[in-house]
Amino acid sequence: MKKNISDRYEPESVEKKWRDTWEQKQAFSPSPQSQNGNFSIVIPPPNVTGFLHIGHALNHTIQDIIIRLERKKGKSTVWIPGMDHAGIATQMVVERELAKEGAKRTDFTREDFIKKVWDWKAHSGGQITNQQRLLGESVDWNKARFTFDDGLSKAVIKVFKNLYDDGLIYRGERIINWCPVSKTAISDIEVEYKEKHGKLYHIKYPFVDGSGFAIVATTRPETMFGDVAVCANPNDTRYSKLAGKSIQLPLTNRQIPLLMDSFVEQEFGSGLVKITPAHDLNDFEAGQRLGLKPVLIMNLDGSLNELCGEYAGLDRFEARKKVVADLEKLGLIDKIENHTHAVGHNTRGGAVIEPLLSTQWFVNITPLAKPAIEVVKSGRVEFIPKMWEKTYFEWMENIKDWCISRQLWWGHRIPAYYLNDGTMVVAESLEEAIQEFTKLGKKVQAEDIKQDEDVLDTWFSSGLWAFSVYGWPEKTEDLKKFYPNSILVTGFDIIFFWVARMIMFGLRFMDDVPFHKVLIHGLVRDKDGKKFSKSLGNVVDPLDMIAKYGTDSFRFFLAAVLPEGKDIIFDESRLDGYRSFCNKIWNSTRFITMNLADDFKPQPINKDELEPSDEWILSRFDLTLEKYEKAYSNYHFFEMAQVIYEFIWGDLCDWYIELVKPRIYGKSTEVSSNTAKDVLVSVLTKAMGLLNPFMPFITEEIHSLFSDNLLATESFPECFAKDFDRNSTSTTYWKASSGLAKTELMIEIINKIRAMRAELSVKPDKKCKVILKSADSIVAEIVETESTYIMQLAKAESIELISNYTPDKSDAIGPFSKGEIALPLSGILDFAKEKERLSKELNQLDEEIYKIDKKLSNPGFLEKAKADVVDKEKQKMQVLQDKKDVIKNAIERLGN
């Protein structure tokens, strides 16, 4: 028995001790073999540039709870950590570092710049992994992977070539989303559409024959230099006779035709639209149908090019102002309207996206999407909560080809190789490219070959993460053992970016799903329901919370406030409460250890020596365990946290420890005292086993007082009923116990006395008599054998059982399940004064209730306020109503 437990719980020193111990002992490496099966999770790889934010903390805490529980259940577990090379994000970070030195990327060769990125990663990147250690994550750090390490890079190139050889990757000219700030293409799902208040410009396009104007409405007048036609709907009788007429394109010396195409909406504007195939997807498709050649009028930095005459070199937004001003001078603006429309922005950095005709690499994604839809429909992949399946299906069933090329230097370079004559091959290496060119009859040397300049979208390599981390394309033992993964835990915001692509790639290259379950959690928001954002100044740094409250309190908070599939509201005051929970556990443990002999060794509990309160706490643990496991089967972490919190704080600390103090202090037989100690230690250590996945540090420290084994790798605790009867269940075993009813009833009586005293504001130092009016035999037994406990815990002067008691006017009367409780309060309470105080409080409550009721009765408030704001007001109302009922009851008691 180790008794070196400090007066106060000091999280920092305890946490460091166990982090180091776990790593030294490689506690989280998978066991070679297990009869209970395998369990694997791959971590959503955070960016190498990243720092631990509140979303990471939530996501990783959930995964850690799961993997710790499955490890305790005897499975061979692995949780793979790692980082994403984060192409554009990393390149931007390094470019900003260079800018501080007065340099830019283009001052270096590609090879030298990439070397600088690797240097940056070695010295500054990957800080998030150290922060993950602070969170207590039970990953196997020996298996950490990086999406740009040699093994994963090999997998990426192999997948690209396979898809290219099968016709599923192609290079083509299409409208893409171009970011003029980062100067790269981005995929459709990396574009965020925001409602913007802008202008709709109605421009007069003169007919060449002088017969009038074609009036065209546009939000981007600067793109008119790329117009190749004006279009009307063939069913629009206003324009059917004008088909083929020539139009003078304003501000240019070009003429364009008026054509017909069914994609034009007759009701929008004048019913005429300008066709700009190089700068709009719909126009590009219409141009292909109509045989129109695109005209690209924009540079890659968002400025207009040489085809725009005097406007060349102007930024697109400056050009817009000048174009509109010049058109107004020429009398070619019919009208300008205020107009709200959705404008695409880059999700990284927020720059306005420019649709642009460009030659890029694409994945023909539809053939990959079809089987990925089917495995979710058939249940081979299960989304939890199920509602997210609808979101998945909607996107997958309307999926478009994926633009995978990026105009960056940092990333997996596209394995396409070119000769000066335009011949191209795709190969896994330069050596293989030479062989491919040779097969085509080209005699070449390495210096004759040029590799494609572009790199792959970061999400391409991330999409292989579920199997590449285990060594694919090699047939490794880990791949055989742990794929498919058991579960994926992620936020709903990357279902499209990542989850869908992993399912598609897993089915394609492993012929199996990448995971059986996808557990989707919500976002963490501030107390007003807003997303955390630097611009809003509401960001919470998890490291600050860990430093202030301790890791265990922070982790427990994240789990305890996590409703299924919904967002979390961050309330720091809850963290303070969970720090108090840690202190409660610590102080209770100190009390227990201080009352144990130095040579104390826990003994198996003898069921024949149990007293009623012992049976009660053991049964309460078993019930808690039952609820805990049921909640876990549904991944209801908040319920798991709630039941273990209530058991430890309420049942164990507030009740059982108080009930057995007289026995521990030697006011009973030696057998009774020893039984109480054995039960205390057994219940405490089993409770720590349940709490351990949530609070790994404090529980490991407490467990070490009684055992030399690591709690992190100890088996999951069994119910006490199994200790006494292997063939029984907790429900059937405890049902036969006579002591439970007695202890439950005693606790009910104590709670009722406490509530009556609190209602009437009886001061703690005022002890009063307690009279139980009941004819029940168990009540009689309690008064005879347990009155000492009741008097101590309910602050009673005495306790009597009088079955035919007639209450006095000064008595407070309250019902309990077997009768009534009377508290004679004459001389203890000033009835008139207390009634006056309570009446004032009741009036104040009525005023508060009136204000909230007025708000909730206002249709304007209900329409405009967010749902969570309305819910908060309703909750406030309920709390006030409950409080009002309590005070009314108290006044009634005083009145009687």
N, C-alpha and C positions, 0 to 999 in steps of 0.2 A: 504494500500500500504506500503510494507516494503522497506526501502531504505538503509538498512545497508549492502551495497555491498562494499567489499574491493577494493582498487585500483588495486590489482593484484589477479589473480586466483591462489590460493594455493591448489593444488590437495590433499595433504596429510590430511589437516584438514577437508576439505569438504568430502573426501571419508570416513574418520572415523566417522564423524557425521552421514552420511546416512547409513553406514553399521549398526551402533548401532540402529538407528531409525527403520530400516526395521526389524531387529530381535526383537526389543522390541514390535513392533506393529504386529509381525507375518504376515507381509505383503504378504508373499508368500505361506501361507497355502491355500489349495484349498477351494473355497467357497462351502457351503453345497449343493447348488442346482443352476443350471443355465439352462435357456431356450435355451442358445446357445450351449449346449452340453459340453462334457468333452475333455480335451486334456492332454495327459500324455507322459512323457519321462523318461526313466531310464538312468542314467549316466553310461558310461562304467567305472566300478569301478577301480580306480587306486590302485596300490599295496600299502599295509600299510607301506611298506618300502620306498615308493617313495617320490619324491619332484616334485613340479610343473615344468615341462619342457615346451619347446615351443610347442610341440605337444599337451600336455594337454590344454595349453592356447588357442590354435586354436580350438580344439574340443569343449571345454567348452564355448568359446565365441559364436560359432555358435549355440549351444543348448540354450544359454541364450537369444540370439536374438529371436529365435523361440518362446521360452516359454513366454518371455515378450510381444511379439506381440499377441500371442494367448490369454494371460491374458487380454490385452487391448481390444480384440475383444469380451470380455464378457464371455469367457468359464471358466468352473471350471478346473483349471490347477494344475498339480502336476509335479514336477521335482524331482525325487528321487536321493539323493546323497548316497554315500557309499564307502566302501573300500573292496578290495580283500585280503584275508589272505595270498596269494602269498607264497604257501608252501615252495618251494625250496629257493626262494629269501630271505624270512624271516629267515628260518633256517640258511642260510649262514651268514646273518648279525649277528645273535645272536652268532653263533659259532665264528665269528671274534672278537666279544666283549669278549667272554670267553678266546680266545687266548691271548688277551692283559693282562689277569690276570694269564696266564700260565696254563689255564684249557682247557679241550676239552669236547665235548658232552658226550662221553662215560664214563666220570668220574661221571656222574649223572645217576640216574634212569630215565626212560622215563618220568614218572610223574613229577619229579623234573625239568627236562629240559623244559618240556612244561610250567611249572609254571614260569620259567625264561623268556620264550618267551612272556607269558601274561604280566609279569612285564615290559619287554622291551616295549611292545605295549602301556601299560598304561603311560609310562614316555617319550618314544622317538618316538613311532610309530604314524602314523596319522598326521604328521606335514603338510601333503599336504592339509588337510581340512582347516587349518588356512590360507594357501596360496590361496585356492579357495575363501575364504571370501575376500581376498585382490582384487581378480579379479572382485568382485561384483556379484557373481553368485546368481541368485534368486531362489535357491533351498529351499525346506522345510526341514530345519535341524532337525526338530522334527521327520522326517521320515527316517533319515539316517540309513543305514543297513551295516552289516559286514558279509561277506560270512561264517564266523565261529561263528556267534552269535547263540544262542540256537534255534531260529526259523528257520533260514536257514539250520542249521545242521540237524534239524529234517526233513526238506524237502529233503535234500541230501540222508539221510539214507532210507527214504521212497521210493525215486526214484530208488535207487540201488536195494532194495528188489523187487520192482515191476518188474524191468527189468530182474532180476535174475529168479524170479518165472515164467516169460514168456519166458525164454530161450534166452533172448537177452544179458545177461551177463554170461560169462563163465570163468573158470580158466583152462589155458592150457599151454603146453610147446611149445614155438615158438621162432623164431628169433626176438629179439627186439633191439632197439637202446639203447646201454648201455653207460653211461657217466662214465668213470673211475675216473674222478676228483670229481664229486658230488656223485658218487656211487649210481646212481639211473637210472631206465629205463626212457626214454622219448618217446613221441609219434612221429610219422613220420613227422608231420608238425612242430615239434620243432627242426627239423634237417635242417640246412642250408648247402647246397652243394656249395663248393667253388672250382674253378679251381686251381689245384696245380701242380707244376712242380716236378715230381718224377721220379722213375725208374721202368722199366719193366724188371723183371729178368726171363731169360729163363734157367730153371733148368733141368738137365739130371736126369731122374728117371730110374735106370738100370732095365732091365728085369732080372728076377731071373735065367733064363736059359743061361744068358750071350750073348744073341743074339743082344744086342744093348740097345738103350735108348728110353724111351718115353720123349720127350722134352715138358715141361709144362711152360707156361708163367704166372707170377703172380706179383702183386704189393706188396703183403704181405707175403714174404717168411717165416716169423716167425710163420705163421699159419699152416705150413706143418705138424707139429706134430699132428694136428687134421685131416689130410687127411685120408679118408677111401677108396678111389678109384681114378682112373684116368678115364676120360670119353672122348669118341669121338662121333661124329654124325654118326648114323647108315648108312647114305648115303655117308659117306666119304670113298671112295674106298682104301685110303691109309692105313686104320686101320681095315677094316671090317674082315680081316682074323686073326687079333690079339685079337679079343674079347675073354675074359676069361683068357688071359695070366696073370701071377703073376709078380708084380713089387716090387722091394725092395725100401721101403721108406727111402730116404737118412737120415743120422744122427740118425736112429732108428734101432731096430732089428725087425721091423714089415714088413709084406708083405701085399700088397693091390692089388685088381684085376683091370684090364682094362675092362671097361664096355661101353655100348652104350646107349646114350640118345639124343633125338632130340633137347633138349634145347641148345646143344653145337653149337656155330657158327663156321663153317668150316674155314671161312676166318680169324678168329682172331688167331694170333700167329701161332702155329704149327697145330692148329685144335684139340689139346688136352687140357683138363682142369682138374685141381685137384678138387676133391670133398671134401669139408670141411663142413659138415652139421651143425656143432655147431657154425660156425662163418661166414655164408653167407646165405642170404635168398634163392637165387636160388639153392644153393647147398643143403639146407635143404629140399626144395621141391623135388629136384632130388633124394635125399637120401630116402625120403618117398616112391617115385615111385619105387625105386630100392631095397627097403628093407634094407637099410644100417643103422647101429647104429651110432649115432653121438658120437664124442669124444670131450669133452670140455677141452681145454688146457690153459685156461686163468683164472686168479683170478679176483675178482671184482675191484681191483685197477689197472688193465691193465698189471700186471706182468704175466709171464708164470708159470703154476702150476707144481706139482710134476710129471706129465706125460711127462714132457719135459726133463727129465734127468738132465744133467749138465747145461741146460739153465734155470732151475727152479729158480724163484725169480728175473730174469732179467726183467726190464721194456720192454714192447713190442717193443719200438723203439731201445733200446740197443740190445735186442735179435735179431732184424733184422740185425744189423751190424755184430754181431758175427756169425749168421747163414750164411750170405753171405760170410764172410771171410773163414769160415770152409769149405763151399762148394767149394770155389775157390781152397783151398789147396788140396781138393780131386779131382779136375778137373771136378766137376759136374756143373759148370756154363758154359752154351753154349755161352751166350752173355748177356750184360746188355745195355738196350736202354733208352735214355731219353724219358719220357712219361708224357703227360699232361692229367690229369683225374680229375673227380669230387670227392672230399672227403667230407664226412659228418662231420659237426661240430655242437656242441650244441649251439643253438641260445643264450643261457645264459652262458656267460663265454668263449665260443669259443673252448672248448676242442674237440679233434678229437674223434668222436663217434666210438665205437666198436660194430659191429653186434655180438650178443651173444645169445646162446640158453638159455632160462630162463623160469621158470614157473611164469606166470603173469596173471592178470585179464584183460579181454578184453570185449568190447562191440561189438556184432554182429550188425554192423551199417547199413548194406544195407537195411533191412526192414524199418528203420527209415528214411533213405535218400530218398526213393522213393516218399513218400507223400510231403517231403520238396522240392523236385524238382518240383512237380506238382503245388504247390501253387505259385511258382514264374512264372512258365509258364502260369498259368491262370490269373495272375495279382493280386492275393490276397495279395502278397507281391511284392512291386515295388522297384527296385533298381534305384537310381538316382545318377549319370548318368546311363542310361540303359546299357552302354557298360560293366558294372561290372557283369551283369547277365551271360555273356559268361564265365567269370572267375569262377563264382559260379557253373555253370553247368559242366564245365570241371572237376572240383574237385569232385563234388558230384557224377557224373556219373562214376568216377573211384575210388570211395572211398574204403578204406581198413579198416578192423577191427581196432578199437581204443584201444590201450594199456592204461588202466586207472590206473594201480597200480604204486605207487612210493615208493622207499625204503627210506622213510623219517620218522621223528617222528612228525613233525608239519603238521597237516592237518586232514581231515576227515578220521578216521580209518575205514578200510573196515569192514563192519558188518558181517564178516564170523567167525564162532566159531568152534573150533576143540576139539575133545577128543583125548586122547593118542592113541586110536586104529585107528585113522585116520578118524573117522566119522565127517562129517562137516554139519553145517546148516547155513543158512543166516537168520538173524533176526534183528529187529529194536532195540533190547535191549538185555542185558544179561538175564533178566527175561524171555523174549520171547524165547531166545535160549534154556533155561532150559525146557520150555514147549515143544519146538520142539523136543529136545532130548528125552523127556518123551514119546512123541507120537511114537518115533522110538523104544521104549522099553528100553531106557537107563535111569537108575536111577542115576542122577548126582547132585552134589552140585556145587555151583559157583566156588569153588577152583579146580574142576576137568576140568574146561573149559578154553581154551586159545583162545584169539581173534587174528585174523590175524594181523601180525606186520605191514603190508604195509598201506599206506594212499592213498587216491584218488588224481588223477591229479587235480590240481587247476581248470582247465577249465571245469571239471565236475560240480562243484558247480556254476561256472560262467554261465554255460549253462542254469541254472534254474533261473537266475537273473530276467528275464522279468516278472515272476509271483511269485517267492518266496519272493520278496521284499514287496509284497502286503499281505503276510500272509499265502499263500498256504503252507500246504494242508488244512488249515482252510478256510471256505467259508466266507471271510470277506467282509465288505461293500466296502473297497478300491479295492479288487480284482474284485468285480462285477462292480464297477464304472469305473475303469481305465484300465482293461485288455480287449482286446488287447491294447497295447500302440499305440500311434498315429504315432510315428516316432522314428527311431534309428539313431543317428549320430555317425559315426565312421570312422576310417581310413581303407584303403583297406588292410592293412597288417594283420588285424585280421578277415577277412571275413571267413576264414576256422577255426581258433581257436575258434571263438566266435559266429559270426552271424549265421553260418550254424547250429551250435549245439543248439542255442536258438530256431531256427525254428523247428528243429527236436523234441526237448523236449517240446516246446510249443504245437505242434500238438499232441504229444503223451499224455501229461498229462492235457492239457486244452481243447483239441479238437478244438483248434483255433490257428491262427497264433499269434506270440508274438507281432507283430507290423505290421502296414500297409505299411510303407515306410522305406527304408534304404537309408539314405543320406550318400554317400561316399565322403570324401574329401581327398586331396592329403597330401603329407608331406611338412614340412617346410625345405627348404634347404638354404645354405649360398649363397652369391652373385655369387660364381663360380659354383653353381648348385650341390654342394656336400652335403651329409647328415650331420647333426650335429653329432659330435662324440668327445668324450673325447680324443681319441688317435690322432685326427687331430687338437685338440686344438681350434676348431671353435665353441664350445658350447656357446649359448646365454642364460643367466639366465633371465627368465621373470621378476623376482623380481627386478633385476637391471634395467630393462627397465621401470618398473612401478615406481621405485624410481626416475629415471632420467626424465621421460617424463609424468608421471601420468597414471593412469589406463585407463582413457577414450581414450587417444591418442593411447595407446598400443592396446586396443580392436578394435578401429576404423581401425588401420593399418591392423590388422589380417583380418578383413572383407573386407576392401577396396582392398586388393591385392589378394583376393581368387578367382581364376578362377574356373569355374565349373569342379570338378573332377580332376584338375591338381595340380601340386606341386606349393608351394609358394616360391618365392625368397625373402629372408630376406635382406632388405636394410634399415639400421638404419636411413639414411638421410630422409626417408619417415616419420619416427616417429617424427623427428624434425618438419616436415611440418604439421603434425597433432597436435602437441603441439601448433604451431602457429594458427591452426584452433580453438583450445580451447580458446586461448587468444583473437582471433578475435571475437568469440561469447561473451566472457566475456566483452570486451571493448565496443562492440555494446550495450550490455545489460546495462552497466553503463551509456552510453550516453542516452539511452532511459529513464532509471529511474531518472537520474539527471534532466531531462526536464519534469518530471511529478510532479504534486503537491503532497504534503504529504497525502492529503485526496483523491487522485485519485482512482477511481474505474472504471475499464473498462466497457464501455457501449456496448450494442449490436450495431453493425454497421448499420447505416441507408443508405441503398443503394442509396437513392435519393441525398445524400450529398457527394457521392464519386466523386473524381476528376480523370482525366485520369490515373495518376500515381498510384492511389489507386486501380483502376480497374485492372491495369496491374499487380501489385504485388499479388493481390488476385487470379487472373487467373493463374499467374505463380505458386502459391502454389498449386492450384487445378491440374495443369498439372503435377507438381512434385509428388503429391499424387497418381495420376493415374499411372505414371511410376513406382513409388515405389511399389505399390500393384501388378502390373503386374510382376515386377522383383521378388517379394516375392513368387508369385504363382509358379515360376520356381526355387525358392531357389537360385536366383542369387544375393547373398549378396553384391558382388562387385558393381553391378549396383545400388542397393538400396543405398549403401554408396555414390556412385558417384552423384546420382541425388540430395540427400539431402545436400551433400557438396556444389555442384554447386549452389543450391538454396540459402543456407544460406550465403555462402561467396560472391557469385556473385550478385544474384538478390536482396537479402535483404540488406546485409551490403554495398556492393559497389555501388548499384544503388538506391534502394528505400530510404534508410536512407539519402543519399546525396540529392536526389530529394526533400525530404520533410523538410530538415533543415530550409529553409526560412519560411515555415509554422509553424514549431515548435518554431522557434525563435520569432514568433509574427509578421512576415511581411505579414500577411494575416488576414482574418476575424477570429473571435473566432470560428465560426462553422468549418471553414477549418482547423484550428489548432487542435481543439478537434477531428475532424474526422481522421486527420493524426495520432494522438496519439492512438486513439482506434484501428486503422488499424495496427499500429506498434505493439502494445501489443498483439492483436489477432493473427497476423501472427507469431510473435516471440513465443508465447506459443504453437501454433499449430505445429510450426516447431520443438520445443523441444519435442513434443509428437512423432514426426517421428524419431527424433534423439535418443530418450531415450533408445530404445533397444540396440543401439550401444554404446552410452555414457551415462550410467545411472546416474553418479554422478553429473556432471556439469549441466545436464538438470534438475535433481531433485532440485538442489540448485536454479537455475533460476526460475523454476516453483514456488518454495516456496515464491518468492517475490510477487507473484500475487494471490496465493491460499493457503489455509490451508490443502488441500487434497494432498495425496501422488500422484505424477505423475506416480509412478510404478503401481498403481492400477486404474488410470484414464482410461476412455474409449479411444479407438483409435479415432484420430481426423477425422472429416468429412470435405468434401470440402466446401468452402464458398458458392458455388452455391446453395447447399442444405439449407444453412442458409437463403437464399433469396427466394428460391422457392423449396419446398420439392419435387415437381414433376419433377424437372429439373435435368439434368446431367451437369457436368462442361463444357463439349464440347458444348452442345446446348445453355447453358445459356450465356457463354462468347462470343459465335459467334455473338450475337446480340449487343455486346458492341462497341460503336464508339470510345471510349477512348483508346482502346488497340492498334489499328493501329497507332494512333498518338504517343503514348509513345514508341512503338517498333521502329518507324521511327526516333524519336528523339535519342534514344539510338544508333541506327545504325549510325546516322550522327556523334554523339560524338565519337563512337568507330573508325570511319573512320578517323576523324581528328587526333585522338590520334595515330593511326597507321601511318598516313602520317608524322606526326612530328617525331615519333620514327624511321621510315625508314631513314629520312634525318638528324637524330641526332640533332633536334632543342632542345636547352636547355630548361628545365622547366621554367626558369625565363623569357624567351623570349615569349611575347604574340604577336600573329599575327592576322591579319584580316582574317575573313572567309567569302567567297562569295559562295552562293548556286545558281547554275545555274539550274533552274527547273521551269516548268509551272504548277506543281501539286498544287492543292488547299490545301491539308493537309500540304505540306511544307510551304506554305504561312501562314497557321494558326499557325504552330510551330514557325516560325520566329516572328510572332506577339505576341504570348502569352508565349512562352517558351525560348526566346532568353537568358534570365538571366541564366537559367540552363545550356544552351549550353556554354555560355561564361565562366561560373564558372568551369564546369567539363572538358572542352576541352582547357582551358587556352587561350581563344580567347579575343582579344582586342575589337572586334565588330563582328557583323554578319549581312550580307545583303543578300537579295534575288534579283538577277538580271537575269531575264529569258533569255536575249540575250547577256549575258556577253562574251566579247572577251578576252581570257587570255593573260597576258603579258608573255614575255620570262622568267621572274624570278618567275613566278607562278608555284607552285606544283599543279598538277591536279590529282584528283582521282574520280572514279565513285562511285555512290551509287544507290540504287534501283530506285530513282525517278529523277536522273539527275547526275550532277557533282559537286564536291567540289573544289574550288580554294583557295590556300593559297598563297597570295603575300609574297615572302620571301626576296625581295630586302632590303638590310640593316640588315637583320636578319641572313643570312647565307653567308659564303664565299664559293661560288660555286666551284672555282678551287681547294681550299684546301680540301673541303669535297669530291670532286670527286677523288682526289689523295689518300685520306685515304681509301675510299671505294675500289679503284682499288687494293691497297695493300692487303686489307682484302680478296678480291676476289681471288687474286693469292695464298694466304695461303690456302683458301678453296679448290682450284683446286689441290694443292699438297696433302692435306688430302684425297680428293676424289680419286685421282690417287692411293694412297697406299691401300685404302680399296678395290677399284675396282680390283687391281692386286691380292689381296688376294682372293676375291670372284671369280676370273677367274681361280684360281689355282685348278685343279681337286684333287690334293693331299690334299689340305686344306679341301675341301668339303667332301672328303671321310673320313678323320681322325677326324675332329673336330666334337664335339657333336652338335646336332641340335640346342640347345639353344644358343650355341656360334655363330653359323652361323647366327641365327636370330638376335642376338645382333649386329653383323656387318652390316647386312642389314638395321636394324633400324638406326644405326649410319649414314649409307650412305643416307638414306631418310632425316634425319635431316639436314645433310650437303647440300643436294640438295635443300631442301626447303629454307635454309638460303641463298644459292647462288642465287636462284630466286629473293628473296627479295632485295639483294644487287644489282643485275643486274637491277631490276626495278628502284631502287633509282638512280643508275648511269644514267639510261635512262632519268629519270625525270630531273636530273641536266643537262644532255646534251641538253635537249630540252629547 
